[in-house]
Amino acid sequence: MRRVTDRLAGKVAVVVGAGQTPGATIGNGRATSMLFAREGASVVCVDRHGDSAAETVRMVAGEGGTAYAVTADITREDDCRRIAAESVERFGRIDVLHNNVGIGAGDNSAVKLSEDNWRRIVDTNLTGMWLTCKHVLPVMREQQVGAVVNVSSLAAIAATPLFAYKVTKAAVNAMTQQLAISNARHGIRVNAIMPGLMDTPMAVDAPAAALGVDREDYASRRAAMVPLGHRQGTAWDVAYAALYLASDEAGFVTGALLPVDGGQGVNVG
């Protein structure tokens, strides 16, 4: 097992969205789960697809790490309550909550988006993230310490044709800052990551298949839009940003919205 600095040694991390859709690369949640475990954390791998969460656990265990799978749908409050309860029952505490859930399938412009798709995207991207925080924060408050990392998107501040996705990610940023200020007195830090164009299964393989285009051509077109090296980021770029925010190294950082975007955000405005 690769472990360099034990930056999360002794910590318990809940990673929501720890599975992934099938594809040629690794997804953000799986990469983050593996990196957290490499750095010494015991990881609770949460996903609505139990088989995918279990696969992440097997990959962590294959490197000598500690992980536990929980099948849950974060749009259901009872499931979010159970995530917190099972984590505490198994490991005794929760030091890190990493919210890595976001969907955009079925999204469209404001005038073409269906109400059903709007509600589904809002429930998943925003309501679900609030519900996981709602039930994990009391655990962290009792401990008087904890770190929450929400995965937002550069779309929160940049133009995109995906109306509901943008609105929900902008709301995630606002929620992150509100949670940061309201939980600071409890020793809890709350930050967000805003990934740009990433080469992950959800961002590349799934839309390429839906559009009926070649995956590599689709990936190349995305890469050409990135200022830094004309390449997309990877899930590991998001995972290392999450590692910093989850670790004690970021002990004086809260309410931050960290772009991981190869410089695309610099072009905004």
N, C-alpha and C positions, 0 to 999 in steps of 0.2 A: 504493500500500500504506500502511495506517495503522500508524505506529510512533511512539510518543511518547517513550519513555525508553530503549529498547534494554536492558531489564532482563535479557535473556538473551543479549546480544551475544556471539558467539564460542562459545556452548555447543552441545552436541549433546544432544538430548532424545529419548528413546525413549518413545513414547506407545502403550501397549498397550490395545487397544479403541478405536482411532482411527476406526473406521467407525461405522455406526449402523443401527438398524432404520428402515424408512420411517415417515414421520410428518409432522405439520404444523410441527414445530419442529426445532431442532438438538439433537443429543445431546451429552453431556458430553465424550466423547473427541474428537469432531470440533471442538467449540468450543475445547477445550484445545490441540489441535494447531494450530489457526489462530492462537490468541492467542500461543502460544509462538513461532510463526514471525514474527508481527508484531513481537514484542519481540526478534527477532534470532537465535533459535535455528535450527539445522538440525534438522529433525524426522524421525525414523523412525516412520512410521505403521504400526502393527502391527494386524492384525485377521485372524480366521479366514475372513472373507469378503473375498477379495482385491479384488473389484470395488468394495466399499464403501471399503476403504482407499485404492484408487486414486482414487476420487472425492474423498476428503479431500485427497489430494496435489494433484489438479487445482485444488481450491479454494484451497489454499495458494499454488500457483504463479500462480494468477490474480491474487493480491494482491502478487506479486513475491517471495514467500518461497521457501525451500528445503525440500523434503521428499522422502522416499523411501518407497515402500510395501513392506511385507514381509507375505506371507501366512503365518500360523502359527496353530497350535492350542496354546495354552499349557498344556493338560492333558497334552501330550506333551513329555517332557524334551528329546528331540532337537530339537524345534522351538524350545524356549527357548534351548538352546545355540546354535542357528543365529541367533536374533535378536541375541544378543550379538556373535557372530562377524561377521555381515553389517554391523552397525552400526559396529564398529571398522574393518572392511575398507574401508567407504565413507567414513567421516568421521574415523577415527583415534582416537576416544575416545568415552566416554559420560559426560556430566556429570549428566544427569537421567534417572531412570526413573519414569515416571508409570503406575501400574497402575490402569486404569479398566475392570475387567471384573467383572461381577456378574449373575447370573441368578436368577430366582425362579419361572419357569414350572414348573408341576407340583408346587409346594410345597403343604403342607397342615399340619394339626395333627400333633402327635407320634404320635397313634394312627391317623391316616388316611394319613400320608405313606408312599409306597411305597419300598422299599429302592433300587430303580433310580433314582428321582428324588432320593433322599437322596444317593446316590453321585455322580450327575451334578452336583448343586449344590455339593457339597463339593469335587469335583475342579476345578470351574470357579472358584468363588469363593475357595477357600483354597489348594488344592494348586497351582493354576496360578500364583497370586501368589507363593507360596514359590519355585516353580521359576524364574520370571523373576528374582527377587532372587538366587537361588542362582547364576545364570550371569552376571548383570551386576555383582554386588558384587565379584568378583575383579578386574574391570576397574577399578572405582572404587578398590579397595584399592591397586592398582598405581599409580594416579594420586595416591593419598592425598587425594582430594577427590571429592565427589559428593553428590547429593540424591535420595532416593527419596520419592515421594508415593504413598501407597496410598489408593484411594477405598473407604472403608468405608460406613457408613450410620448414620443416627440409630436405625435398627432395632436396632443393637447394644446400645443402652441403653434402648430404649423397647419398650412392648408392641406386638406384631404377631401376626397369625394365621399368619404364614409361619415355621414352625419352623426349617427348615434354613437359610433365608436369615438369620434372626436369629443362629443359632448360628455360622454361618460368618463373619458380619460382626463378631461379638464376638471371634472368634478372630483376625480380621484386626487388630483393635485390639491384642490381646495380642502378636501377631507383630510389629507395628510397633514396639511399645515394646521388645521383646526385641532386635530388629535394631538399634534406635537405640543401646541401651547396649552391645551387642557390637561395634558398628562405629564408635563415637565416636572411639576411638584412631586410626582410619584417616582421620579428617577427613570421615567420611560422616554426613550427617544423614538420618534416616528419620522421616517424619511421616505422618499420615493425615487425610483429610477425611471428615466424617460428614454427607452431604447429607440434608436432610429431604425434604419433598414438592416435587418438581421437575417442571416442565412439559416433559418430554422424551418422545420417541417411545416409548422402552421403558417409561417409567413411566405414560404416559397413553394413547397411541394403541393400543399392543398390548393392555393389559388391557381397554380399552373395547371393542375389537373382539372379544376373547375372551368378554366378558360380553354382547355384543350390545346395548350401550347407546350413546347419543349421546356423542361425544367431548367436546363442550363442556359437557354436563351433568356428565359424570364429572369433568372438570377443575374445574368450579365447586364441586362437593362437596368436592374435595380442598382447594381454595383457602380455603374457609370454615373449615377446621381450623387455619389458620396464624395465629398471633397478630399478626405484623407485617404490617399492611395487608390481611389476609385475601386474600393472593395466594400462588401458588406461586412458588418460585424458578425460575430458568432455568439452562441449561447454562453461560451466561456467569458466573453467580454462582460456580459450582464452578470454572470455568476461572481466574477472577481469584484465588480462594483458592489454587489450585494454582500460579499464577504467583508469588505471594508466597513460598510454601514452597519453590519451586524456585530462587528467585533468591537472590543474595547478601544481600539485605535481611533474610532469615531466617537469617543465618549463625550465630546463637546459639540457634536453635530446633531442638530434636530431641526425639523421643518425644511430640510434641504430637498430640492428637486434636481437630481443629478442627471444631466444628459449623457447618454452613452451612444453617440450618434455619428462619429467620424467627422464632426464639424458641420453637419447639416443645419443644426440649430443656429449657427452663426449667421446664416443667410436669412433668418426670419426677421421681418421688419426692415 
